Amino acid sequence: MGPGKKVLIVDDEKGIRFLLSEVLNNEGFEVSQAQDGQESLDKLEKDRFDLVVTDINMPRLDGVAMLRSMKRTGRTEKVIIMTGDPSDQRLSDTEIPNVVTRLIKPFGIGNFLSVVLAVMAGRAEGAEANQVRGTAS
Protein backbone atom coordinates (compact mmCIF):
# COMPACT_ATOMS: atom_id res chain seq x y z
CA MET A 1 0.00 0.00 0.00
CA GLY A 2 2.65 2.50 1.04
CA PRO A 3 5.45 2.12 -1.52
CA GLY A 4 5.67 5.17 -3.74
CA LYS A 5 3.00 7.08 -1.81
CA LYS A 6 4.14 10.44 -0.48
CA VAL A 7 2.80 11.81 2.79
CA LEU A 8 3.38 15.22 4.40
CA ILE A 9 3.07 15.30 8.21
CA VAL A 10 2.43 18.80 9.60
CA ASP A 11 2.61 19.36 13.37
CA ASP A 12 4.42 21.83 15.59
CA GLU A 13 5.30 19.07 18.07
CA LYS A 14 8.56 17.47 16.92
CA GLY A 15 7.91 14.22 18.82
CA ILE A 16 4.54 13.70 17.12
CA ARG A 17 6.00 14.44 13.68
CA PHE A 18 8.82 11.99 14.29
CA LEU A 19 6.58 9.20 15.64
CA LEU A 20 3.99 9.45 12.87
CA SER A 21 6.73 9.65 10.25
CA GLU A 22 8.45 6.54 11.61
CA VAL A 23 5.19 4.57 11.59
CA LEU A 24 4.54 5.50 7.96
CA ASN A 25 8.17 4.98 6.90
CA ASN A 26 7.96 1.46 8.32
CA GLU A 27 4.94 0.85 6.07
CA GLY A 28 6.86 1.96 2.99
CA PHE A 29 5.54 5.50 2.63
CA GLU A 30 7.84 8.34 1.60
CA VAL A 31 7.34 10.88 4.39
CA SER A 32 8.20 14.58 4.62
CA GLN A 33 7.68 16.75 7.69
CA ALA A 34 6.74 20.38 8.32
CA GLN A 35 6.58 22.16 11.66
CA ASP A 36 3.77 24.56 10.75
CA GLY A 37 1.44 25.61 7.97
CA GLN A 38 3.96 27.96 6.35
CA GLU A 39 6.65 25.31 6.09
CA SER A 40 4.08 22.88 4.67
CA LEU A 41 3.08 25.38 1.96
CA ASP A 42 6.75 25.79 1.08
CA LYS A 43 7.07 22.00 0.68
CA LEU A 44 3.82 21.82 -1.31
CA GLU A 45 5.21 24.42 -3.73
CA LYS A 46 8.16 22.16 -4.50
CA ASP A 47 6.56 18.72 -4.45
CA ARG A 48 3.35 16.75 -4.85
CA PHE A 49 1.97 14.54 -2.09
CA ASP A 50 -0.70 11.87 -2.03
CA LEU A 51 -1.76 12.76 1.52
CA VAL A 52 -1.36 15.64 3.99
CA VAL A 53 -1.84 14.85 7.68
CA THR A 54 -2.06 18.13 9.59
CA ASP A 55 -2.57 19.50 13.04
CA ILE A 56 -4.81 22.55 13.29
CA ASN A 57 -3.38 24.65 16.14
CA MET A 58 0.17 25.65 15.20
CA PRO A 59 2.26 28.83 15.43
CA ARG A 60 3.08 31.08 12.48
CA LEU A 61 0.42 29.67 10.13
CA ASP A 62 -2.25 27.37 11.54
CA GLY A 63 -3.78 24.37 9.81
CA VAL A 64 -6.98 26.13 8.78
CA ALA A 65 -5.08 28.96 7.04
CA MET A 66 -2.83 26.37 5.40
CA LEU A 67 -5.87 24.42 4.11
CA ARG A 68 -7.48 27.60 2.78
CA SER A 69 -4.30 28.36 0.87
CA MET A 70 -4.22 24.80 -0.50
CA LYS A 71 -7.78 25.21 -1.78
CA ARG A 72 -7.05 28.61 -3.37
CA THR A 73 -4.09 27.16 -5.26
CA GLY A 74 -6.03 24.10 -6.46
CA ARG A 75 -4.17 21.45 -4.47
CA THR A 76 -5.69 17.98 -4.76
CA GLU A 77 -3.98 16.10 -1.94
CA LYS A 78 -6.18 14.06 0.39
CA VAL A 79 -6.22 15.63 3.87
CA ILE A 80 -6.50 14.13 7.34
CA ILE A 81 -6.90 16.62 10.20
CA MET A 82 -5.56 15.96 13.69
CA THR A 83 -7.30 18.00 16.36
CA GLY A 84 -7.88 18.05 20.09
CA ASP A 85 -11.05 20.12 19.57
CA PRO A 86 -13.56 18.33 17.33
CA SER A 87 -16.08 21.14 17.86
CA ASP A 88 -13.75 23.79 16.35
CA GLN A 89 -16.12 25.78 14.11
CA ARG A 90 -13.30 26.72 11.74
CA LEU A 91 -13.26 23.12 10.52
CA SER A 92 -16.65 23.57 8.86
CA ASP A 93 -15.37 26.53 6.82
CA THR A 94 -16.25 26.16 3.13
CA GLU A 95 -12.91 27.75 2.22
CA ILE A 96 -10.96 24.66 3.27
CA PRO A 97 -10.58 21.70 0.92
CA ASN A 98 -12.47 18.50 1.42
CA VAL A 99 -11.05 16.74 4.43
CA VAL A 100 -11.23 12.97 4.19
CA THR A 101 -11.42 12.45 7.94
CA ARG A 102 -10.40 13.77 11.35
CA LEU A 103 -8.31 12.14 14.02
CA ILE A 104 -9.30 13.28 17.49
CA LYS A 105 -6.32 13.71 19.82
CA PRO A 106 -5.19 11.76 21.67
CA PHE A 107 -5.34 8.83 19.27
CA GLY A 108 -3.56 5.51 19.20
CA ILE A 109 -0.87 4.69 16.69
CA GLY A 110 -2.90 1.68 15.54
CA ASN A 111 -5.87 3.96 14.82
CA PHE A 112 -3.62 6.41 12.97
CA LEU A 113 -2.18 3.72 10.74
CA SER A 114 -5.61 2.17 10.05
CA VAL A 115 -7.00 5.56 9.02
CA VAL A 116 -4.06 6.36 6.74
CA LEU A 117 -4.21 2.93 5.08
CA ALA A 118 -7.98 3.22 4.59
CA VAL A 119 -7.70 6.71 3.10
CA MET A 120 -4.88 5.72 0.77
CA ALA A 121 -6.89 2.69 -0.39
CA GLY A 122 -9.88 4.95 -1.10
CA ARG A 123 -11.95 3.42 1.69
CA ALA A 124 -13.38 6.58 3.28
CA GLU A 125 -15.86 4.51 5.27
CA GLY A 126 -12.92 2.75 6.95
CA ALA A 127 -11.41 6.11 7.81
CA GLU A 128 -14.69 7.49 9.13
CA ALA A 129 -14.97 4.62 11.59
CA ASN A 130 -11.70 5.72 13.13
CA GLN A 131 -12.63 9.31 13.91
CA VAL A 132 -13.23 8.50 17.54
CA ARG A 133 -10.70 9.28 20.17
CA GLY A 134 -8.35 6.32 20.40
CA THR A 135 -6.29 4.95 23.23
CA ALA A 136 -2.53 4.72 23.15
CA SER A 137 -1.27 1.71 21.20
N, C-alpha and C positions, 0 to 999 in steps of 0.2 A: 504494500500500500504506500509506504513512505518514499521509496527510492525515486529520486528525481523531483519530488514535490518540495517546493520552497515555502518556508514559513517564517514570518516576521513576528517576534515576541516583543511587545512594547509594555514595559513596566518600570516605574522609577525605583523599585526595590531590586537591587542587584541579586540578592539571594533567590528571589522568585524567578527572575530572568534566567539565572544559571540553572536552577532546578528544572524548569519547564523545558529549557533548551536541551539539557542532558537527556531527559525522557524522550524527546522527539528525535534527537540524534541517534539514540539507541534503537529507534524504530526505523532508521534509514532516511529520515527527513533531512533536508539541508536547511539549517536554521541560522537566521541572523537575529541580532538583538538591537533594541533601541531603548534609551532610558527615559524618553518622553516623546510627546507628539511631534515636536519639531525635528528631532533626530529621525523619527520614523518617516516623516515626509521627505527628508533628505535622502534616505535610503530608497524610498519609493520612486524618487526622481531618477535614480540610477539603475533600478532593477525592477523586475516583475516578480510577484509572489503569488502563490496559489491560495494562501491563507494569511490573514493578519489576526493575531490574538492580542487584544489590547486591554489594559487597565483604563479606567475612566479618570480617576483623580490623580493627576500628575502635575509637577511644577512646569513652568515655562509655557507649555502648550498641552492642555488636557486632552483626553481621549475624544470628547465630543467635538471640540474644535478641529482635531485631526481628522475625524470622520467626515465632518462637513467639508473640509478641504478635499478629501478624497472624492467625495461626491461631485464637487464643483469641477474637478479635473477629470472626471469620467473613469475613475479607477473601478476595476471589476473584481478585485480580490474578494473572496469570501471573508467574513468578519465574525469573530467570536469576541464578545465583550466579557471582561472579568470585572465584577463590581461587588462591593460590600453593601451597597444600597440599591436593592432591586426596585425600590419605589422612586428612584431618581427621575423626575419628570423630564429632564433633558433627553433621556433615552427614547422618548416617544416623539422627538423632534423629526419633522418630515425632511429636514435638511441633512439628515445623516443617511448613509447608504443602508440598504437592507442588511440587517444583522441576522446571521443564520441562527445564533442562539446566544444565551448568556450563561456564564458560570457565576454562581453566587459564592462569594468568599465567606468563610474558608471552604475550600473544596478539596477532595482527596485526589491524589495523583492518578489513581485508577479511573476516577470519574473524568478527569481532564483528558487522559489518553483515549478513553471510550468516546468522548464527545468529538475530539479531533479526528479520530478514525472514521466515525460516522459521517461527519461533515465532509471529509475528503472523499468518502465513498458515495456522496450524494444522498445519504440517508438522513434527511433532516429530522424525520420522526425519531430516529435513534438519538439524535442530539437533543431534541426537545425533552426527551425523557430524563435527561441528565441535568436539567436546569436547577434542580433542587440543591440545596446546600449539602455538600458531602462531608464525610468524616475523613480524617487523615488516613492515608493508606500507606 
